[in-house]
Amino acid sequence: MPAASTASEGMSVGVILGFPPAIAKELQRWRASFGDPMAGVVPAHITLVTTTPTDDWEATRAHVREVARNQTPFMVTISGTGSFRPVSPVVYINVEEGFDACVDLHEKLQTGPLERELPFSYHPHVTIAHDVAPESLDEAETVLESYKATFPVVSMGLYEHDADGIWQLREELDFGTETDDDGGTSGTKTAADADANGATAPH
């Protein structure tokens, strides 16, 4: 994990919920099968905060830590497919159980140093195909319409957009626990820890 920066001018951050490794890898294989070039670099996840600029890293980190400390673990069930077409060429897996918890987390996170007006309403989802041929989007929406998985969510990842345009995991923050001054907590890890360093932007 990179050391915390003291100067954060021009920094952008994102916050995501990672998945258990087995589910994350299964969904990445599906995403690759639809020809999505991001399959190998974007781990399966649910975005809580998409690309958001901040000029105060320490305040941002403290804010995200506080939200995590006050959050209890919850269950997520992802099931069936949907699409943002024609607005955006995206097919996704729906978040069913845990939808409201994700919305609540998003609303708490997108305040204080991360407050901004979004151009769209927040909709928790798991992208499974993005910016590929229309027939591949159709295939993704059809093939995974009966997909279902349930798992506990116990932490969230805080990411920084680095100078090379890569999203780097800065801290994996366990829900309901205190953190130290140097980094995240050391409890149960999600797929974000194993797979997300060097990932592209959460979306």
ZIVENPE-V181452 format. One record per helix or strand of 2 or more residues. SS is the DSSP state (a for helix, b for strand). FROM is the first residue (numbers start at 1). TO is the last residue. Records with the same first field share a line. If there is no record, write none. Layout:
BEGIN
SS->FROM-TO + FROM-TO
END
This chain:
BEGIN
b->11-18 + 45-54 + 74-83 + 90-95 + 125-130 + 148-153 + 155-161 + 167-174
a->21-33 + 57-69 + 99-109 + 112-114 + 134-143 + 191-195
END
